[in-house]
Amino acid sequence: MIPMIKILILQKDWGAQGIPSYQVDLFTHLTKRYQCLIITRNNNVLFTEFESTAHRSVLDILRCIAKFKPEILLVLHHFGSPSTLLFILASKFLRAKSIIITDFTETGLPKIHKSPLKTIRDFLRYALFSSQLILVDVPVCFTKYEVETLSRIVPVKTKCKIIPIGNNFDIGTSIKENYILTVSRWWSDRKNLHIILRVFSEVVKEEECRLIVVGKFLEGSYYIPDEGRWETGEKYKRKIMKLVEELNLNDYVEFVGVKMEKELQELFRKAKIFYLPSKNETFGMVYVEAMASGTPIVAMKNSAVQYVVKDGVTGFLRNTEEGQKEAILKLLADKELYKEMQKNCLKEAERYRWENVIKEWERLIKELIKG
């Protein structure tokens, strides 16, 4: 029997990027356990499998909150917006507990810009961040990295709760094939695909293998906050394809586009190494998917990655191209080390099973309701 605890979930409109699959997974698990209503601000992303409604107006959402009278308000990724402050205040008025999934990296911290208007805008956001972190009952973070980053705005370490993203992959591996795998949405240098290609061009001089690149080059223009500039997906794709030509990698690199579910899992399971040296991540689900597939990882030691990938245990974290090359060659050459890391990956992946992650959500909700 579903407990009568009422949870109202405010889901962010992700536009062209679509809805992250982990959000749908979270909704699925919560609606099995509680009475949930999901509010989205986009009519195109109504969930037919859940009780959901669409409201673009902040006033309409406030009315919906008042009518539903939730015991828990769960806000997904609206962190820093003025409307979120109103939603949290509304929950306080109704004596409901509030949770916000921040999904925050240091690129979102306020900065001094050349433009005074940009600086003012950033520090207004800082005021919004601060007030929301003070008022919300529990900020939920994916890793310790996010807690530490938020604590640079307001001391919140004691009220933050770390709950990772759950993984749907079946834990297990396959007979490995001779390729390195990288998976992402490609739209800027943030994922360092140019570094992946440069390092791989050095690896193939010593070990014969292939590189399989999964994911699409996004369409349209995107602002890159840590670089302060705009990039188009098409321009970035041209830059990458030119680099493939310059490095003479046409016979070694395969761009396979988007792969989903079983097909993606099979690519992970058969890959010898998963390689993605991102500049920053709030979590990095692909690293968990690699571990669930028994595939050791090579990445950079930064942001959330350093808390998801255990250096020397489930892979190697190296911040230089030379270090990444050496790590890949070591994994390709040392069979005993490789087997040990495979075993470690499969063991570590157990932590991220949805059935384990949802228990942490249940404990949090129980604690909040009990007060």
Stockholm file with secondary structure:
# STOCKHOLM 1.0

chainA/1-371         MIPMIKILILQKDWGAQGIPSYQVDLFTHLTKRYQCLIITRNNNVLFTEFESTAHRSVLDILRCIAKFKPEILLVLHHFGSPSTLLFILASKFLRAKSIIITDFTETGLPKIHKSPLKTIRDFLRYALFSSQLILVDVPVCFTKYEVETLSRIVPVKTKCKIIPIGNNFDIGTSIKENYILTVSRWWSDRKNLHIILRVFSEVVKEEECRLIVVGKFLEGSYYIPDEGRWETGEKYKRKIMKLVEELNLNDYVEFVGVKMEKELQELFRKAKIFYLPSKNETFGMVYVEAMASGTPIVAMKNSAVQYVVKDGVTGFLRNTEEGQKEAILKLLADKELYKEMQKNCLKEAERYRWENVIKEWERLIKELIKG
#=GR chainA/1-371 SS CCCCCEEEEEECCCGGGCCCHHHHHHHHHHHHHSEEEEEESCGGGCCTTSCEEECCSHHHHHHHHHHHCCSEEEEESCTTCHHHHHHHHHHHHTTCEEEEECCCCGGGSCCCCSSHHHHHHHHHHHHHHHHHHHHSSEEEESSHHHHHHHTTTSCCTTTCEECCCCBCSCSCCCCCCSEEEEECCBSSGGGCHHHHHHHHHHHTTTSCCEEEEESCBCCSEEEETTTTEEEEHHHHHHHHHHHHHHTTCTTTEEEEECCCHHHHHHHHHHCSEEECCCSCCSCCHHHHHHHHTTCCEEECSCTTHHHHSCBTTTEEECSSHHHHHHHHHHHHHCHHHHHHHHHHHHHHHGGGBHHHHHHHHHHHHHHHHHC
#=GC SS_cons         CCCCCEEEEEECCCGGGCCCHHHHHHHHHHHHHSEEEEEESCGGGCCTTSCEEECCSHHHHHHHHHHHCCSEEEEESCTTCHHHHHHHHHHHHTTCEEEEECCCCGGGSCCCCSSHHHHHHHHHHHHHHHHHHHHSSEEEESSHHHHHHHTTTSCCTTTCEECCCCBCSCSCCCCCCSEEEEECCBSSGGGCHHHHHHHHHHHTTTSCCEEEEESCBCCSEEEETTTTEEEEHHHHHHHHHHHHHHTTCTTTEEEEECCCHHHHHHHHHHCSEEECCCSCCSCCHHHHHHHHTTCCEEECSCTTHHHHSCBTTTEEECSSHHHHHHHHHHHHHCHHHHHHHHHHHHHHHGGGBHHHHHHHHHHHHHHHHHC
//
